[in-house]
Amino acid sequence: MNRTQLPAEKRIELVHVNLMRSKQFAAFAGLFMVGKTTVEDCIPTATTNGRDAHYGRRFVDTLTDKELAFLVMHENMHKCYRHLTTWRKLYEENRALSNAACDYVINITLVDLDPDEALIAMPRDKQTGKLMGLLDVKFRGMNAFEVFNILKEELKDRPRGGGEGEGEGEGEGDSDSEEPDDDATTGDDNTAVGDQPKTLDDHDWDGAKEMDNKELETLQRDIDQALRQGAIYASKVGASAPLAVGDLLKPKINWRAVLRQFITVSLRDRDSPSWRKAHKRYLWQDIILPSIMGKKLKRLGVCIDTSGSIQGSLLTAFLSELNGVVESVKPDRVDVLYWDTDIRAHETYTKIRAGEIVSRTRPHGGGGTIPDCIPLYVQSKQLEFDAIVVLSDGCMSSSPPAWAGIRAPVLWCILGNTQFKPPCGKVLPITEE
């Protein structure tokens, strides 16, 4: 039987399997397991709230296998980029432009992942042959916020008319039921028809808003876990994680060398610390590290901030650095503490490969930020660390007395808050690359 004659549910299932087996898309395999996937008669094309994907039965029946694969990847890329849970403010400013910005980012990414259309192909109108949806190479490498701002600036230069667009556009219109915004685009080919950008699918922003904090926390954790496991799976089948995944898994900031150097040089072969002799390598950053000689690093504490101010991409970067540090330093034991106002999870790893830590860890948190919970917990559990590394955005305050009983050297890796004053140890200010 021709696959196009199969029920829509079965076709989508087969697409999932085919993509998971491919080298180009193996890294995204875990995303297919996040949320629900349904086929419904009332949906014009497809829609997602950033967790669940819903496909229109009649629309699916019109697509070739490659076009359906593109649509499936499109919906899952909304999950990957956390579009509907991250860019709510863009939607509130301009619904049409926010929808367009998200789709521009996804479509150019997918086209670049499979330029020869071996597995996926952007759907085309069967009568006109024009692409369905938004595609522009000038948005390559941008995120939704960057694209949104460009679209908004372009809109300012367009003449205001009576609401009728000039261009033909490519694709099925946006299926949002709300009335068009006054500021929606009105323009040229492949950007709009009438007042609506011609997105490939619908975006259920209201459905995303209905998710409570617990649901959002679970979703973020599941997506992070899916991406990490997908990257590991891709490496096992001989594929590298695509840039779309790699960018979410690797740190956006240039701190790896300094962090590893701190652990390796300062704490390796530790006998007794001496803070009198500074390492000249770090004087330019006003970081004074101890000269430590002696035994091998045995136990490393990594305290990862999972408070509400930590976005998914930053948390993923922290986890990536956890992998890099462990792989480089190779301590006998690693204790991973997730914290916000309290220690939310304590994971211990011994004689295990770094990649396995990243695949097995389960971040917890999402509340306020009280770093004093770290020393209180360490002392109550009588934990003895050779070093403690705290990863945070620095949106907090701390009390020195709470840390008075901590004997291990502490390195605070802080992103964004240049005014942060550590209660003890040293601060490594982190800047974006």
C-alpha positions as CSV (number, residue, x, y, z in Angstrom):
1,M,0.0,0.0,0.0
2,N,1.2,3.5,-0.8
3,R,2.0,5.3,2.4
4,T,-0.2,8.3,1.4
5,Q,-3.2,5.9,1.6
6,L,-2.5,5.0,5.2
7,P,-4.4,6.7,8.1
8,A,-2.8,10.0,9.2
9,E,-1.9,8.5,12.6
10,K,0.0,5.7,11.0
11,R,1.8,8.0,8.6
12,I,3.0,10.2,11.4
13,E,4.2,7.2,13.4
14,L,6.2,6.0,10.4
15,V,7.7,9.5,10.0
16,H,8.8,9.4,13.6
17,V,10.6,6.1,13.1
18,N,12.2,7.2,9.8
19,L,13.5,10.4,11.3
20,M,14.9,8.7,14.4
21,R,16.9,6.3,12.2
22,S,18.4,9.1,10.1
23,K,21.7,10.7,10.8
24,Q,20.4,14.2,10.0
25,F,17.6,14.1,12.6
26,A,18.6,11.4,15.1
27,A,19.5,14.1,17.6
28,F,15.9,15.2,17.7
29,A,14.5,11.7,18.4
30,G,13.7,12.4,22.0
31,L,11.5,15.4,21.2
32,F,9.0,13.1,19.6
33,M,8.3,11.5,23.0
34,V,7.6,14.9,24.7
35,G,4.0,15.8,24.9
36,K,1.0,14.3,23.0
37,T,0.7,13.8,19.3
38,T,-2.9,13.7,17.9
39,V,-4.7,13.9,14.6
40,E,-8.0,15.9,14.5
41,D,-10.5,16.7,11.9
42,C,-11.1,20.3,13.0
43,I,-7.5,21.5,12.6
44,P,-6.8,23.2,9.2
45,T,-3.0,22.4,9.1
46,A,-1.2,21.7,12.4
47,T,-0.8,23.4,15.8
48,T,1.3,23.2,18.9
49,N,1.3,24.8,22.4
50,G,5.0,24.1,22.7
51,R,4.4,20.6,24.2
52,D,1.6,18.8,22.3
53,A,1.4,18.6,18.6
54,H,-1.9,18.3,16.8
55,Y,-2.3,17.6,13.1
56,G,-5.2,18.2,10.7
57,R,-6.3,15.0,9.1
58,R,-7.3,16.5,5.8
59,F,-4.1,18.5,5.6
60,V,-1.9,15.5,6.3
61,D,-3.7,13.6,3.6
62,T,-2.6,16.2,1.0
63,L,1.1,15.9,1.9
64,T,3.8,13.7,0.4
65,D,5.9,11.6,2.9
66,K,8.7,14.2,2.7
67,E,6.4,17.1,3.2
68,L,4.8,15.4,6.2
69,A,8.2,14.7,7.6
70,F,9.0,18.5,7.3
71,L,5.7,19.3,9.1
72,V,6.5,16.9,11.9
73,M,9.9,18.4,12.3
74,H,8.5,21.9,12.2
75,E,6.1,21.2,15.2
76,N,8.9,19.5,17.2
77,M,11.3,22.4,16.5
78,H,8.8,24.7,18.3
79,K,9.5,22.4,21.3
80,C,13.2,22.4,20.7
81,Y,13.4,26.2,20.7
82,R,10.7,26.6,23.4
83,H,9.0,29.2,21.2
84,L,5.6,29.4,22.8
85,T,6.9,29.3,26.4
86,T,9.8,31.8,25.9
87,W,8.5,34.5,23.5
88,R,5.1,35.2,25.1
89,K,5.9,39.0,25.2
90,L,6.4,39.0,21.4
91,Y,3.0,37.5,20.9
92,E,1.4,40.1,23.2
93,E,3.1,42.8,21.2
94,N,2.1,41.5,17.8
95,R,0.5,38.1,17.2
96,A,1.2,38.0,13.5
97,L,4.8,39.0,13.6
98,S,5.6,36.7,16.5
99,N,4.1,33.8,14.6
100,A,6.1,34.7,11.5
101,A,9.3,35.1,13.4
102,C,9.1,31.6,15.0
103,D,8.4,30.0,11.6
104,Y,11.2,31.8,9.8
105,V,13.7,30.5,12.3
106,I,12.5,26.9,12.1
107,N,12.0,26.7,8.3
108,I,15.5,27.9,7.3
109,T,17.0,25.6,10.0
110,L,15.2,22.6,8.5
111,V,16.0,23.5,4.9
112,D,19.7,23.8,5.9
113,L,19.6,20.4,7.7
114,D,18.4,18.7,4.5
115,P,19.2,20.9,1.5
116,D,18.8,18.1,-1.0
117,E,15.4,17.1,0.4
118,A,16.5,13.5,1.0
119,L,14.1,13.1,3.9
120,I,12.1,16.3,4.4
121,A,10.8,18.8,2.0
122,M,8.9,22.0,2.7
123,P,5.3,21.6,1.6
124,R,4.2,23.2,-1.6
125,D,0.8,24.2,-2.9
126,K,-0.2,21.5,-5.3
127,Q,-1.7,23.9,-7.8
128,T,0.8,26.8,-7.8
129,G,3.9,24.9,-6.7
130,K,4.8,27.7,-4.3
131,L,6.1,27.0,-0.8
132,M,3.6,26.8,2.0
133,G,5.0,28.9,4.8
134,L,7.8,31.4,5.4
135,L,11.4,31.0,4.2
136,D,14.1,33.7,3.9
137,V,17.9,33.0,4.0
138,K,18.6,36.4,5.6
139,F,17.3,35.0,8.9
140,R,19.7,32.1,8.9
141,G,21.3,31.8,12.4
142,M,18.9,34.2,14.1
143,N,16.5,33.5,17.0
144,A,12.8,34.5,17.1
145,F,13.5,37.7,18.9
146,E,16.0,38.9,16.3
147,V,13.7,38.1,13.4
148,F,10.8,39.7,15.2
149,N,12.7,43.0,15.5
150,I,13.7,42.9,11.8
151,L,10.1,42.3,10.7
152,K,8.9,45.1,12.9
153,E,11.4,47.5,11.4
154,E,10.5,46.4,7.9
155,L,6.8,47.0,8.8
156,K,7.6,50.7,9.6
157,D,8.8,51.3,6.1
158,R,5.7,49.9,4.4
159,P,2.8,52.1,3.3
160,R,-0.3,51.8,5.4
161,G,-3.3,50.9,3.3
162,G,-6.8,49.7,3.6
163,G,-5.8,46.2,4.7
164,E,-5.3,44.6,1.3
165,G,-2.0,43.0,0.6
166,E,0.0,43.4,-2.5
167,G,1.9,40.2,-2.7
168,E,0.8,36.7,-3.5
169,G,2.6,35.0,-0.6
170,E,3.5,31.3,-0.4
171,G,1.5,28.8,1.7
172,E,-1.6,28.3,3.6
173,G,-2.7,31.2,5.7
174,D,-2.4,31.4,9.5
175,S,-5.3,29.7,11.1
176,D,-5.5,31.9,14.2
177,S,-9.1,32.7,14.9
178,E,-8.5,36.2,16.3
179,E,-9.0,39.3,14.2
180,P,-5.8,40.6,12.6
181,D,-3.7,43.0,14.5
182,D,-3.5,46.6,13.1
183,D,0.3,46.3,13.0
184,A,0.3,43.0,11.1
185,T,2.4,42.8,8.0
186,T,0.8,43.7,4.7
187,G,3.1,42.9,2.1
188,D,5.2,41.1,-0.3
189,D,5.7,37.7,-1.6
190,N,6.3,35.0,1.0
191,T,5.6,37.3,3.9
192,A,1.9,38.1,4.0
193,V,-1.4,38.0,2.3
194,G,-3.8,40.7,3.6
195,D,-2.9,41.3,7.2
196,Q,-1.6,37.9,8.0
197,P,1.9,36.4,7.6
198,K,1.4,33.0,5.9
199,T,2.8,30.6,8.5
200,L,2.8,26.9,7.9
201,D,1.0,26.0,11.1
202,D,-1.0,27.5,13.9
203,H,0.6,28.4,17.3
204,D,-1.5,27.9,20.4
205,W,-0.1,30.7,22.5
206,D,-3.2,30.6,24.8
207,G,-2.7,26.9,25.3
208,A,0.9,27.5,26.3
209,K,-0.2,30.2,28.8
210,E,-2.6,27.8,30.5
211,M,0.2,25.5,31.6
212,D,1.0,26.2,35.3
213,N,4.5,26.5,36.7
214,K,4.8,22.8,37.5
215,E,3.8,21.9,34.0
216,L,6.3,24.4,32.6
217,E,9.0,23.1,34.8
218,T,8.3,19.5,33.8
219,L,8.2,20.5,30.1
220,Q,11.5,22.3,30.3
221,R,13.2,19.4,32.1
222,D,11.8,16.9,29.6
223,I,13.0,19.0,26.6
224,D,16.4,19.4,28.0
225,Q,16.6,15.7,28.8
226,A,15.4,14.8,25.3
227,L,18.0,17.0,23.6
228,R,20.9,15.6,25.8
229,Q,19.9,12.0,25.1
230,G,19.3,12.8,21.5
231,A,22.8,14.2,21.1
232,I,24.3,11.1,22.8
233,Y,22.2,8.8,20.6
234,A,23.3,10.7,17.5
235,S,27.0,10.2,18.4
236,K,26.4,6.5,18.9
237,V,25.0,6.1,15.3
238,G,27.8,8.1,13.8
239,A,26.1,11.4,13.5
240,S,27.0,14.7,15.1
241,A,24.3,16.9,16.8
242,P,23.1,19.4,14.2
243,L,23.8,23.1,15.0
244,A,20.2,23.6,16.0
245,V,20.8,21.1,18.9
246,G,24.5,21.8,19.4
247,D,23.8,25.5,20.0
248,L,21.4,24.5,22.9
249,L,23.8,22.0,24.3
250,K,27.0,24.0,24.3
251,P,27.6,27.0,26.4
252,K,27.0,30.4,24.9
253,I,29.8,31.9,27.0
254,N,33.5,31.5,27.0
255,W,34.3,30.2,30.4
256,R,35.2,26.5,29.9
257,A,39.0,27.0,29.9
258,V,39.0,29.2,33.0
259,L,36.7,26.8,35.0
260,R,38.7,23.8,34.0
261,Q,41.9,25.6,34.8
262,F,40.7,26.5,38.2
263,I,39.8,22.9,39.0
264,T,42.9,21.3,37.4
265,V,45.6,23.7,38.5
266,S,44.2,24.9,41.9
267,L,42.9,21.7,43.3
268,R,44.7,18.8,41.6
269,D,47.0,17.0,43.9
270,R,45.7,19.0,46.8
271,D,47.4,18.8,50.2
272,S,46.8,22.1,51.8
273,P,45.8,25.4,50.2
274,S,47.7,28.6,50.1
275,W,46.0,31.7,48.9
276,R,49.2,33.8,49.2
277,K,50.6,33.0,45.7
278,A,48.4,34.1,42.9
279,H,48.2,32.5,39.4
280,K,49.2,35.2,37.0
281,R,46.9,33.8,34.3
282,Y,43.9,35.2,36.1
283,L,45.2,38.5,37.5
284,W,43.6,40.4,34.6
285,Q,40.2,39.3,35.9
286,D,41.1,40.0,39.5
287,I,40.8,36.4,40.3
288,I,43.3,35.1,42.8
289,L,43.5,31.4,42.9
290,P,45.4,29.3,45.4
291,S,48.5,27.4,44.8
292,I,47.7,23.8,45.9
293,M,49.9,20.8,45.8
294,G,49.3,17.3,46.9
295,K,46.8,14.6,46.3
296,K,44.3,13.9,43.4
297,L,41.0,15.7,43.4
298,K,38.6,13.2,45.0
299,R,35.2,14.9,45.4
300,L,33.8,17.8,43.5
301,G,30.6,19.6,44.3
302,V,28.7,21.3,41.4
303,C,25.8,23.5,42.6
304,I,23.5,24.4,39.7
305,D,21.0,27.3,40.0
306,T,17.6,26.2,38.8
307,S,15.6,29.1,40.1
308,G,12.9,30.8,38.0
309,S,15.3,33.3,36.5
310,I,17.3,30.5,34.8
311,Q,16.0,30.0,31.2
312,G,16.2,26.6,29.6
313,S,19.1,27.4,27.3
314,L,21.2,28.6,30.3
315,L,20.4,25.5,32.3
316,T,21.4,23.4,29.4
317,A,24.6,25.3,29.1
318,F,25.3,24.7,32.8
319,L,24.7,21.0,32.2
320,S,27.0,21.0,29.3
321,E,29.7,22.6,31.4
322,L,29.1,20.0,34.1
323,N,29.9,17.4,31.4
324,G,33.1,19.3,30.2
325,V,34.5,19.8,33.7
326,V,33.9,16.2,34.8
327,E,35.4,14.9,31.6
328,S,38.5,17.1,32.0
329,V,39.1,16.9,35.7
330,K,38.0,13.3,36.3
331,P,37.3,13.5,40.0
332,D,36.6,10.3,41.9
333,R,33.2,11.5,42.9
334,V,30.8,14.3,41.7
335,D,27.9,15.6,43.7
336,V,25.4,17.6,41.7
337,L,23.2,19.9,43.8
338,Y,20.2,21.6,42.2
339,W,19.0,24.5,44.2
340,D,16.7,27.6,44.3
341,T,15.5,28.4,47.8
342,D,16.5,24.9,49.0
343,I,18.4,21.9,47.7
344,R,15.9,20.4,45.3
345,A,17.9,17.4,44.2
346,H,21.2,15.8,45.2
347,E,22.8,13.4,42.7
348,T,26.0,11.5,43.3
349,Y,28.1,9.9,40.6
350,T,31.2,7.8,41.1
351,K,33.5,6.2,38.4
352,I,31.1,7.1,35.6
353,R,31.7,8.7,32.3
354,A,30.8,12.4,32.0
355,G,28.4,11.8,29.1
356,E,26.4,9.4,31.2
357,I,25.9,12.1,33.9
358,V,24.5,14.5,31.5
359,S,22.1,11.9,30.1
360,R,20.9,10.7,33.5
361,T,20.7,13.9,35.5
362,R,17.2,15.3,36.3
363,P,17.2,19.0,37.2
364,H,14.8,20.2,39.8
365,G,13.8,23.7,40.9
366,G,12.1,26.8,39.5
367,G,11.4,28.9,42.6
368,G,13.3,31.8,44.2
369,T,17.0,32.1,44.7
370,I,18.6,31.6,48.1
371,P,22.2,30.3,47.8
372,D,22.6,30.0,51.6
373,C,20.8,26.7,51.3
374,I,24.0,25.2,49.8
375,P,26.2,25.6,52.9
376,L,23.3,24.6,55.2
377,Y,22.8,21.5,53.3
378,V,26.5,20.7,52.9
379,Q,27.0,21.0,56.7
380,S,23.9,19.2,57.7
381,K,24.9,16.2,55.5
382,Q,28.5,16.5,56.5
383,L,29.7,16.6,52.9
384,E,33.4,17.0,52.4
385,F,34.4,18.5,49.1
386,D,37.8,19.3,47.6
387,A,36.1,22.1,45.7
388,I,32.7,23.6,45.1
389,V,31.6,25.3,41.8
390,V,28.4,27.3,41.9
391,L,26.8,28.0,38.5
392,S,24.2,30.9,38.6
393,D,23.0,34.1,37.0
394,G,23.8,35.9,40.2
395,C,20.2,37.2,40.7
396,M,20.4,36.8,44.5
397,S,22.0,37.9,47.7
398,S,23.8,35.8,50.3
399,S,25.1,36.0,53.9
400,P,28.8,35.4,54.6
401,P,28.0,33.8,58.1
402,A,26.1,31.0,56.4
403,W,29.2,30.0,54.4
404,A,31.7,30.3,57.4
405,G,31.8,26.6,57.9
406,I,32.7,25.7,54.3
407,R,36.4,24.8,54.1
408,A,36.6,23.9,50.4
409,P,37.5,26.7,47.9
410,V,34.4,28.0,46.1
411,L,34.3,29.4,42.6
412,W,31.2,31.4,41.7
413,C,30.5,31.3,37.9
414,I,28.1,34.2,37.4
415,L,26.4,35.2,34.2
416,G,24.9,38.7,33.8
417,N,25.1,40.2,37.3
418,T,28.3,42.2,37.5
419,Q,27.3,43.6,40.9
420,F,27.2,40.2,42.6
421,K,29.3,39.9,45.7
422,P,30.2,36.4,46.8
423,P,29.9,35.5,50.5
424,C,33.1,33.5,50.2
425,G,35.5,32.3,47.5
426,K,36.0,34.0,44.1
427,V,33.8,35.2,41.4
428,L,34.3,34.4,37.7
429,P,32.2,36.9,35.7
430,I,30.9,35.3,32.6
431,T,30.4,37.2,29.4
432,E,28.7,36.0,26.2
433,E,30.9,35.0,23.3
